[in-house]
Amino acid sequence: MDQYKLFINGEFMDAASGQTFESIDPGTGVPIAQVAMAGEADAEAAIMAARRAFDSGVWSNLSPEARAQKLNAFADQVTQQTLRMAITESMDSGQIIGLAKYWGMLGSQLIRNFAHYAATKFPWVEDIPYAGNVFAPGRDYIRREPIGVCVGIIPWNFPMSMAFWKIGQAIAMGNTVVLKPATSTPLGALIIAECAKAAGIPPGVVNVIAGPGGELGNVLCTHKEVDKIAFTGSTAVGSQIMKMASDTVKKVTLELGGKSANIICDDADMDMAVEGALFGTFFHQGQVCESGTRVLVSSKIYDEFLSRMKARAERLRVGYQLDPASQQGPLANAAQLATVERYVQLGREEGAEVVTGGERAVVEGLDGGNYYKPTIFAAKNSMRIAREEIFGPVVCVIKYDSEEEAVAIANDSDYGLAGGVFSQSTAKAERIAGQIRTGTMWINNYHAFGDFCPFGGYKQSGVGRELGHAGLAEYTQIKRVHVSASSDYKSNFTMKLFSDDPKIPFVQYITPTLVIAGHGSLGSISKEVVRLGARKALILSDAGVKSAGLVKYVEDALGDFYAGVFDDIAQDSDLDTVDRAVAMAREKGADLIVSVGGGSVIDTAKAVCVTLKNGGKADDHIALMRLTEPQIPHICIPTTSGTGSEVTAAAVIKSHTAGRKVYIIDNFIVPNTAILDPIFTLSLPPSLTASTAMDAMTHAVEALTSTMSNSICDGHALQAIRLIAANLPRAIANGQDEEARLNLQIGATTAGWAFSIAQVGLAHSMAHTVGMLCNVPHGAACGIVLPAVMRYNVDHATEKLALAAQAMGVSIGGMSRRDAALAAADAVEKLMESSGHPLRLSQVGVTEDALALAPFHAIADSPTLFNARPVSDPNDIAELYKQVF
């Protein structure tokens, strides 16, 4: 009789107790091997060997490529043992030799596949394109690392296959493993251990101990040095393992019981369906967790199907497993034979009809074998034999009348491991498969596994997955690593919560927009369409701009690239407008957007570009820094004196559902090209010239004073202030002053660059709020609240505001710095007054009642975060609204 020892720390050894047990051939009842019986001391030794090996890094610190070389050698050793494995597995577990002969080849290939995937495909390091935290710029990535010491506990039905699964996945991912095979089928795992030793797998990486499940399982599942448990077996035992693992919070993968439904549609090929049901049920004597032991058959073909399945089952040859002619071998052990007999008797008592089988099979000369005939019940899904896992050659055939009923019956189970659908219509089969709550669905096939295909269950059929990427990932831990974009704590936005100085000195400057400015620059648009790789340009504009004839200029300049115009964009446009524009763009096949208008048009166009690229509705894409690639190309042609949106990374859109303005903020929405041709602003009336210029002035002043400002930002902001202060009076006095118009456009663009760096401040939040609540144009609202906010910030941005005063032409000689800063606010008011710009919210239709909730909206608006003076009290904002009302 063959002798098998435990495999611990790279050596084969007797059990500490010296005890052994016999492995029995289930086809004869005769002992075939003597095996060392592990106890608690052996389990402890195996765990600690695995722990020392893991912690030493002898395996876990190898590169995946280096591990793959070792694993390929392991696979070669398995290949050399193929014949021995086949015979041993057949005699140990009762598998027919026609099945057992494949495990050496399949196991070798599985090890190679796992090694290759781990070395070449598995994402050990994976960058996160966007973190979802806009206040913590830097690199964020995932490291996947081996989890540690893994325990594999496997059943007796496929002992060698399960050993390959548990060992292969664990060590391919850099872990060490302790494997406990079922007491009745330990031999295959110990042969695999021989292969690991021969291949030079380091000591302690693979350990195999055989013995009683209760005693060993308690140690393996509760030991503090075990990091993960992977169990395949019954749901009852799986539940116990999960409880035992919970005290030390181990990671657990459970592949448990099943009562899978194999659905035979009325259009199925009858021969194919009968063979599929037969194979799905009686493969390895039905001792397969995912067997299709509930065969659901359409009432239209039920009688014929049942008759043909009966005849086919009765032709299956039951015999000794090493006989090549045998199609069904013995059950794996006497206890399982008794379980099957008990369930068959229960089925009879429940009133199920035994169509065939229902008794032991007689195999001549092998009275001690555990043989049972393939058994078919005509049953109902409510019967215990249709609800409880029998794990033997017993199937329930259940009639259904409609597809909906078949789905309902299939889902009426505590389990959800697998299932099948047989139909000549793939579309129908896939529709049904999509409705079944189970981990695997086969269509016109059954028991079809793949090394790269995940396997596992829903409901009480398990937790986690084995095989494929998902299975290998179960053997890793995920570590997120953040590398800050700056190592200076003063540049850390969130750390500033503990600081009295809100200033952020970190510099980040992105200028992806090509700016083309000057008289006649519209002529460059066709060149830009070609440069951006587009062929069909949709113009977005508003009715006023179109009626002024400005859209016609762009149509003519685009020539053959012109695809149409959407001109229904209102002031402060909303998400519905974006969706309607996207619908037209899709209809026209547009691959480029040209925005002709002010801030609302340009912001709408940005949102259209995002939605057109990514699908869905505009509301799906309201987010901060979430995009990971360029969007649909966008060319801006501003028609006002001050949006700045043509170079910014922000789109501000009304959301009626949210009850406020919402944002898309992302570097990938910055327009590709901005064409500043003064012809587009010559017809702008004085009031609109003033309000849009004050929009740009607010961008510049708030950028200058923002906590995010820096030297680059300050240079843009101060130049913008100079240009607007010097040229707005000229443009008001003479609307045809082309030089003044162009300078205002350039000033607005320059302010937009400053805005992009600084993220602005409180005046914008207050303007967004009254724009949403009272429909006040954004530029007008910005201008009205700006002087009040400047005075509010005077003690927190004194130097910056003094510079603003100088840029506006104020002589500050002899003034204190604070007085100079206050003079800047006075100068802004004088500029508005001389330009005919309103100075009070009451002048633009705002009522006092409408301002009641405004402070609470404004304090929660994003730009407030970057205000020079920290804002936390809504009463402060209420006072500012009162001042400008």
Helices and strands as residue ranges (DSSP letters): E 2-4, E 6-8, E 11-13, E 20-24, E 31-36, H 40-56, H 64-80, H 82-93, H 97-100, H 103-120, E 125-127, E 138-146, E 149-153, H 159-172, E 176-180, H 187-198, E 206-208, H 213-222, E 228-232, H 235-246, E 251-255, E 261-264, H 270-282, G 283-286, E 294-298, H 302-314, H 334-350, E 353-356, E 375-378, G 384-386, E 394-400, H 403-411, E 415-416, E 419-422, H 426-433, E 442-443, E 458-459, E 462-463, H 468-473, E 476-484, G 489-491, G 494-498, E 514-517, G 521-524, H 525-531, E 537-540, H 543-547, H 550-558, G 559-561, E 562-566, H 575-588, E 592-597, H 599-614, G 618-621, E 634-638, G 645-647, E 650-655, E 660-665, G 667-669, E 673-676, G 678-680, H 686-705, H 711-733, H 738-758, H 762-774, H 778-792, H 798-807, H 817-834, G 841-844, G 849-851, H 854-859, G 862-866, H 874-884
